[in-house]
């Protein structure tokens, strides 16, 4: 009876496959919001598998999420809530095409998105 070692078998750990991503919105004039909610038009799509992820909610100008390591296209439309009661809508569409996709390859990564007001 012959024994064969399987080089394909490997116990992967989530830390090897996923990245903890911190998304930071950079608002015009360095403004800070209390919170922000991603709108339905927002998307984060893994380029090869086309799997979609949600941004979720933001506390202040920051959201945290876990993404599988890979290349991503994204669009972020958010409703922003400011301390003075003002509500605005902002967008970042800098990474919607393959040529401008974001590489998420590190165990921890920060993505900074320059937002523009659209309303």
Secondary structure, 3 states (H helix, E strand, C coil): CCCCCCCCCCCCCHHHHEEEEEEEEECHHHCCCCEEEECCCCEEEECCCCCEECCCEEECCEEEEEEECEEEEEEEEEEEECCCCCEEEEEEEEECCHHHCEEECCCEEEEEEECEECC
